[in-house]
Every structure is written in structure tokens, then in C-alpha cells.
């Protein structure tokens, strides 16, 4: 179901901040589930592996969901919703940092890796 008109500014801002890697996402206990916490609220995102749905939840200070946005593959916001999941995944798994370190190691002369012996 499309993002309701009154929630579009919230959704768009969330997508923009996430694309810029400005959200400190953390894993939320399940595969493809992430959360960012604030003093008196939290935002959670998740994707169901079995069906093309991304859920965006706004939680109050008691961890109760106050707003739920469900974006399906047929919705115009689908690409933005998937980018939320992808950005959070990259941030939590530290893909960029790991790739950078791997490229540094691969750029060294000679054998590399913990088990390698220099000739």
C-alpha cells in the first residue's frame, strides 16, 4: 500500500538521510530488520524475505508502534523502501570498511593473509 500523504515527508526524509549514510542503524535481532534509537522514540525497518514488503515503524518511548508504513513492490515508493534496507544492511555489516581493508591488503606486495608465509 502506498505511503499515506501525511507520512510522505517522514518517509522521504528517512530515505534521504539513509542514502547519505547519516543514520546510525543497528541490527534489530532478525535478518533484514534494523532500528535507530532516539531519546524518546525509535524507527524500525524490516523486510520480509518471503514476500516483497518493507515495513517502516515509528515507536514511542515505551517501544510501542505508533505508525506503520507498509510498502509493497507495486508501490511507487518501493525503490526508496528497498534503499532503506540496503543502506542499513551496508552500515550494520560495515561493508564499506571491510571492502576498503580488503583492497588495502590486496594491494600489498607478496603473500597476504594470516596463513601466508613470505618467501
Secondary structure, 3 states (H helix, E strand, C coil): CCCCHHHHHHHHHHHHHHHCCCCCCEECCCCCEEEEECCCCEEEEEEECCCCEEEEEEECCCCCEEEEEEEECCCCCHHHHHHHHHHHHHHHCCHHHHHHHHHHHHCCCCCCCCCCCCC
